[in-house]
Amino acid sequence: MQYTEHVTPFLQLDTLRGSLEAARSDCRRLYHESELVVCNVNEWVSEQKEANKTSGEKILEQTKQIQQLSTEKDHLQEVIEQMQKENRYLRDLEDERRIENERCKWLLVVVNFQLSLRTSDLERHHPSGNTGSVRIARRAFTSGGNLRTKPRGGS
């Protein structure tokens, strides 16, 4: 009995040593795996930082482009408004000149009519043919054209 009593503690001691060695091995394996997890997490964090930095740079560049386009849009809007204003002014000016041209045409018609009335009156009152000066005046007036055309007769 003594032999088993002495052997049993040694067997238990060997079992405990084996368990201790297995625990140490498990501890080293867990420590190694923990190190790998920490390395992987650190690498992931670095990748995320780089991705965020790249995204931030892209956002900053896009913000600058948006600001530039907005400034250009505002400038073009001002140019459009100025051109519309100038276009309205030119249309008004064209209308005024067209109206003035029509007035001049009617004035020329009236003056020609009055001149023809006076010429016929002169011819009736002076049948002797002394109306040359009236004809010369009439030719000079009608050959002058109107305000918008060149004089007739090559002058």
C-alpha positions in Angstrom: 0.0 0.0 0.0 2.8 2.2 0.6 3.9 1.9 -2.9 0.6 3.1 -4.2 0.4 5.8 -1.7 3.8 7.1 -2.7 3.2 6.6 -6.4 -0.2 8.3 -6.5 1.2 11.7 -5.5 3.9 11.3 -8.1 1.4 10.5 -10.7 -0.7 13.4 -9.6 2.4 15.6 -9.7 3.1 14.4 -13.2 -0.5 15.0 -14.2 -0.3 18.5 -12.6 3.1 19.1 -14.4 1.5 18.1 -17.7 -1.5 20.3 -17.0 0.8 23.1 -16.0 2.8 22.7 -19.2 -0.4 22.5 -21.3 -1.6 25.7 -19.5 1.7 27.4 -20.2 1.5 26.3 -23.9 -2.1 27.6 -24.1 -1.0 30.8 -22.4 1.8 31.3 -25.0 -0.6 30.5 -27.8 -3.2 32.9 -26.5 -0.6 35.6 -26.0 0.6 35.0 -29.6 -3.0 35.1 -30.9 -3.6 38.3 -28.8 -0.5 39.9 -30.4 -1.8 39.0 -33.8 -5.3 40.4 -33.0 -3.6 43.7 -31.8 -1.5 43.8 -34.9 -4.5 43.3 -37.1 -6.5 45.9 -35.2 -3.6 48.4 -35.5 -3.3 47.7 -39.2 -7.1 48.2 -39.7 -7.0 51.5 -37.7 -4.1 52.7 -39.9 -6.0 51.8 -43.0 -9.1 53.6 -41.7 -7.0 56.7 -40.9 -5.5 56.7 -44.4 -8.9 56.1 -46.0 -10.3 59.0 -43.9 -7.4 61.2 -44.9 -7.9 60.4 -48.6 -11.7 61.0 -48.3 -11.1 64.3 -46.4 -8.7 65.5 -49.2 -11.3 64.6 -51.9 -14.0 66.4 -50.0 -11.8 69.5 -49.6 -11.0 69.4 -53.3 -14.6 69.0 -54.2 -15.5 71.9 -51.9 -13.0 74.1 -53.6 -14.4 73.1 -57.0 -18.0 73.8 -55.8 -16.9 77.2 -54.5 -15.1 78.0 -57.8 -18.1 76.9 -59.8 -20.4 79.0 -57.6 -18.3 82.1 -58.0 -18.2 81.5 -61.8 -22.0 81.0 -61.8 -22.5 84.3 -60.0 -20.2 86.1 -62.4 -22.0 84.6 -65.4 -25.4 85.5 -63.9 -24.2 89.1 -63.5 -22.9 89.1 -67.1 -26.3 87.7 -68.3 -28.2 90.4 -66.4 -25.9 93.1 -67.8 -26.4 91.7 -71.4 -30.1 91.6 -70.9 -30.1 95.2 -69.7 -28.0 96.2 -72.8 -30.3 94.2 -75.0 -33.4 96.0 -73.7 -31.6 99.3 -74.2 -30.6 98.4 -77.8 -34.2 97.3 -78.5 -35.6 100.5 -77.1 -33.0 102.5 -79.2 -33.9 100.5 -82.3 -37.6 101.2 -81.7 -36.9 104.9 -81.2 -34.9 105.0 -84.4 -37.6 103.1 -86.3 -40.2 105.5 -85.1 -38.0 108.5 -86.0 -37.4 107.0 -89.4 -41.1 106.6 -90.0 -41.6 110.2 -88.9 -39.0 111.3 -91.3 -40.6 109.3 -94.2 -44.0 110.9 -93.4 -42.4 114.3 -93.1 -40.8 113.8 -96.5 -44.1 112.7 -98.0 -45.8 115.8 -96.5 -43.0 118.1 -97.7 -43.1 116.6 -101.2 -46.8 117.0 -101.3 -46.6 120.6 -100.1 -43.9 121.3 -102.6 -45.9 119.8 -105.4 -48.9 121.9 -104.4 -46.8 125.1 -104.4 -45.2 124.1 -107.7 -48.6 123.6 -109.3 -49.8 126.9 -107.7 -46.7 128.7 -109.2 -47.2 127.2 -112.6 -50.9 128.3 -112.5 -49.9 131.9 -111.4 -46.8 132.1 -113.7 -47.6 130.3 -116.9 -44.7 132.0 -118.6 -42.4 129.1 -117.6 -40.4 131.0 -115.0 -40.5 128.1 -112.6 -36.9 126.9 -113.1 -35.8 128.0 -109.7 -38.7 126.0 -108.1 -37.7 122.9 -110.0 -34.1 123.4 -109.0 -35.1 123.7 -105.3 -37.4 120.7 -105.6 -34.5 118.6 -107.1 -32.1 119.7 -104.4 -34.6 118.8 -101.7 -35.5 115.4 -103.1 -31.9 114.5 -104.1 -30.8 115.0 -100.5 -32.5 111.8 -99.5 -33.5 111.3 -95.9 -31.5 111.2 -92.7 -30.6 107.5 -93.0 -29.6 107.3 -96.7 -26.9 108.7 -98.8 -27.8 111.6 -101.0 -28.9 110.6 -104.5 -27.1 111.8 -107.6 -23.6 110.7 -106.7 -22.7 113.5 -104.3 
